[in-house]
Amino acid sequence: MAPIRLAIVGGGPTCTYVLERLAALTRARGTAVPLDVVVYDLSGEFGSGQVHSPRQTTTSYLNRIVGQVAFAADESVVEAGPLLPEGDRPTLLDWCRTRFEETGDPAFDMVAEDWPKRYVHGLALQDQFERYVELLRAAEGVTVTLRQAEVCDLEERGDRFAVLTTDGEPAFEADYVLMLTGHSSNKPETDPLQVAWARFTERADARLIPSAYPLEQSLTPDRTGPGSSVGCLGMGLTGIDVVLYLTEGRGGVFEREADGTLGYRPCGAEPDSIVVFSRNGLFTFARPYNQKERDIAALEYKGAFLTLAAVAELRRTVGRRNTINGVEQLQLDFEKHLFPLVVQEMALIHYSTLYGAEFRELAIAAARPAYEKFLAGADAFADHREACDLLTGPIEALALDTAAAVDWVISGAAPLDGTAGAGLPVRAATVSFLTVVHGADRAAELLELSGRPYEFAAAVAASSSPWRHAASAAKHRFSWDGTINPIPRGAYRTPEEYREVFLDFLDTDIRWAAQGNLSNPAKAAADAAWRDLRGVVIEAVDFGGLLASSHRDFLDVYTGHHNRLCQGASCEAMEKVTALIKAGYVDVSAGPEARVSCDEEAGKFRISGPVTGAERLVDSLVDARVHRFDAERDVMPVYPNLLARGIVRKWTNPGLGEDDFVPGGLDLTPEFHPVRADGSVEPRITFLGPPSEGVMYHQIGALRPNKDHHVIRDILCWINAFMPHGDPDRQNPTDRHQNDRHQNEGQHA
């Protein structure tokens, strides 16, 4: 039997998961399955890829806690097939504990809630990759070849595809190709802004750094050393990586001060100033302590309003009929039809966290008539604001009544055992409120005084919240605008005034994140609606679920909101950023809507803040934005070449009485096979990750333990094409991919 020839392009984390599944499946079969596997990776960092390289700076954090990282399928993954022995599939936490026992290195001394450094994840990925390669090579008839080379093209040769590389070595001809190229960037010459900036640097002393990664190569001391000023365009996770690399990465040290805050001790190798700015002028919000990790199945949020059933009903009542690739789709408008449900769900979660489970049940009942009216005729509203007001109105009314009753109790003017509006027991609401504001222990102490109203009121008034919550229930109001724009945009007299307001917000946000995603109303609302219910949004968006213009707005605006609300950095990282601002090394004073111009006289880039009045000159400008995948503009030659050959095409969301929308990603089937230029499907090639962004939403994800994760099912779509496993009468994971992906998205990234 001739071996099945497999080419895997990209040797990063997803490749590690692929080899794990192949190793488990080949070991479990009674008969040999000859495989000839070739893995290509330009960096040669097999297992980790360049993004998670163990050789990168030690200042960059992984964007999830150590307890949320796995490398192999486990018992939670439906129809994953046979599992490897537990010793061959440690979680990252298991791996770190073992490594700490072996080395004593404190970098590996972690508990489940700790945030690991990215290089630690890389070490573990490479270790597991090597283990899975070893298992595969031990299987009868299986060969695995690792090639450090850049794949630049795929050439069709009969029934196979030749994998062409830039090193000119003979091409491997594969029966099946799996493309796992991961994050990339777009050619600078395709960005008009970068073109203008690059031309300016040709006639000035200013320097342009078009892409931040790899940090060690782009942010060299000659460009960003002492005596220089650096502008950082982008305040997301990449921007935070840049800031920490240019300070702590140069040798600076963070130390706890006597008051418990974090201070920064410079080393002298930092740039004089790092001016960070973005369209909204905000860093991603601090990621909350994950209280749900102790029981994911029970504690991850189940929606009351933002549900798959609601999406289906909206498609029936207000969906607009369109045909995409020959398939009929009822398209929605995200802002008009779905965003109001997101806001309604957030309001419910916010107040339920504040006032308890009994409030939640009453609020759901009160909001049901308005909810059903909206589902039946969402187009009847003037705009999304009117719809939001309708949907949140009953919840807000109940919250106002409850707040008034709670404030009467804690002021000593009413007994604890009373009843608020709509029959809500005041005791339950008061206990919940005091617990949120002061913590369970202090709330219990205060409630012991509730039989003595004056003492109770005095004790409550004298207590301060460790999370800076307002003492009065009436001041706890949910507001979408306040959530996404927490720093007022009014006129500031000086940039320094804005800086102080910014620091005050950071302090509050870090405290709220430390309180947790079940205990803090704001963090609970964001985490549940935008993370736990992300599968509902995916159902609404995927495969042309949104109208073309709405799809564009969703990616341009609402994906940014999603990232800021629930894809943020750890409290530890944000404390470091705060310390750097206080120490004067990070300058946030440009504020929102900051603009970059080329100062010909100074020969530097000028960053202007229209809201704050700040004007800053910088020697180097680094673009720290994450580029949206665009096959035509990608710096990797393979995608433009595949487009030119007609093997792939970009996906188009056809407009209904409006322009088409072409996000940049590939036209793929639900099984991740490309649609060729002529409209036929190419089943021999599979694309996972960023190239699928556009036709699908939120395809970037790392494997989690104890979570039926879509990444494994996506991988099985590829594997099952050439190596079926299990009972052939059982449903193939390929056939159930879409529904399961929506049901099991949760907190996967």
Secondary structure, DSSP 8 states (H G I E B T S, - for coil): ---EEEEEE--SHHHHHHHHHHHHHHHH-SS---EEEEEE-SS--TTTTTTT-TTS-TT-B-SS-GGG--SS--TTSTT--S---GGGS--HHHHHHHHHHHH--GGG---TT---BHHHHHHHHHHHHHHHHHHHHHSTTEEEEEE---EEEEEEETTEEEEEETT----EEESEEEE---S--B-GGG-HHHHHHHHHHHSSS-EEES---SHHHHS-HHHHSTT-EEEEE--SHHHHHHHHHHHGGGT-EEEE-TTS-EEEE--S-S-SEEEEE-SS----------GGGGGHHHHS---SSS-HHHHHHHHHHH-EEEEETTEEEEEB-IIIIIHHHHHHHHHHHHHHHHH-HHHHHHHHHHHHHHHHHHHH-GGGSSSHHHHHHHHHHHHHHHHHHHHHHHHHHHTTSS-SS-B-GGG-BHHHHHHHHHHHHH-HHHHHHHHTTTTSHHHHHHHHHH---TT---SSGGG----HHHHH--S--S--SSHHHHHHHHHHHHHHHHHHHHH-TTT-HHHHHHHIIIIITHHHHHHHHTTTTB-HHHHHHIIIIIHHHHHHHHS---HHHHHHHHHHHHHTSEE-TT-TT-EEEEETTTTEEEEE-TTT--EEEESEEEE-------TTTBSSTHHHHHHHHTS--B--B--SSS--B--SSB-B-TT--BB-TTS-B-TTEEE-SGGGBTTBS-------TTS--HHHHHHHHHHHHHS--S-TTS--TTTTHHHHHHHT-TT--
